[in-house]
Amino acid sequence: MTGITLDTGAIIALEKGKRRILSVVSVAIAHDIPIYIPATALAEFWREPSKAMRSLLADCTVLPMTSREAEALGTVLGRLGRRAGPLFVDASVALFAALYAPVLYTADPDDLSEICTRAGLNVRVLGV
């Protein structure tokens, strides 16, 4: 597994032109490192992105949720317990990172790290 995973906060940081995540994504594109965005994160982000943002997103692979991932996400949510409902998108992003590209960029590293730890997911969580 190689590549990086972006959550909603990382996509928003890209749209806002935050230097750190722009640098990370630019290096990934220049070195043909796959960039993954779970469909749940894209849906949470998508409103009216600019042409530049649409172009940047074209360099990413959007990961759809298959029945396999839906079942795995159900297991993750079960591990997280009662308060898992509002964490659906974050938990799905953590799961996709564990399955496809275990380096996850997020605007909320503390929460995503906690989710990964509680769910037993081996993911390196980095802030944007």
N, C-alpha and C positions, 0 to 999 in steps of 0.2 A: 504494500500500500504506500503510495506516494501522493503528494499533492497537499493542498490546503483546503480547508472548509471555511466558508464565511457564513456568519449568522446575520440576522436582520440588522443589528447594530453596526456590523462591519460594512454592510452594503450602504447604510445611511452615511457612515463615515466616509466612504468612497464618494458618494454623491456630494457631500459637503467639502470634498477636497482635502481631507485630513492627510497630512504628509506621510505619516507612518504607514498607513494601510495602502496609500497610493504607491509608495515605494515597494512594499511587499508584493502587491499585485503586478507592478511593472517588472520586477525581477522574475516573478513566476512566469509571466508571459514571455519575457526575453529568453528564459531557459526552458521553455516548454514544460513547465511544472503545471500539472492539472489544477484547476481552481473549481471547486465544487460548491454549489449552492443548493441546499435542500429546497424542494418545491414549497414546503411550509414556510420557510424564511422568505422566499421570493414573494409569496402571496401576502405575507405580513407587510413587506416593504412596498409592494407595487401600488402606486397611485397614478401619478403622471410623471414618469421619469423623463429627464432631458434626452435629447438625441445622443449626446456624449455618453450618458449613462447607459442607454440602450446599446450603444456600440461596445462599451466596456463589458456589459453583461453577455454580449455575443461571444466573448472570449472564455466564458465560463460554461461549465456543464451543470445543467439543472438536473437534480436527482429526483425522479418521481417516486412516490411511495407505492410500492407493490404490496401484495398481500403478505409477502415474507417480511418486509420492513414494518408493516402495520402490526403483525403479530409480535415482532421483536419490540416495537414501541409499546405495545400493551404490557409486555413483561417489564420494560423499563419503568413505565408509569406505576405498575404494581409495586416495584421496589421503592419508588419515591413516596408511596403512601397517599394519605388522604388529600394533601394539598397539591397533588399532581395535576389536577384539572387545569388550573391557570398556567401551568408550565408546559402545556402540550407542545408549543412551537420550540421552546428551549430544549425540551427532552428529545424531540425529533431531530434537532440539529446535532445534539450530542451523540445520538445514536448513529446518524449518518456519518459523522466524523469518525466514530469508532469503526464503522464498516468500510469506509472508503478512503479517508484521508485524515489520519489522527492528529493533525495539527489544526486547531480551531482558533480563528481570529474572531473576537467579540468585543463589543463595547461594555460588556458586563462579565469580566473574567471571574469574579468571586462567585456569582450565582452559577455560572456554567461549570466551574470547577467543583462546586458542591454537588451539582446534579451528576457529574461524571463520577465523583467519588461514591455518592450514595447508590448510584445505579451499577457500580462495578465496571465502568467503561474506561478503557485505557486510552485517554485522549490528553494531549498537551494543549492546554488552554492559554492563549496569549491575548493581551489587551491590544486594542487599536489606539 
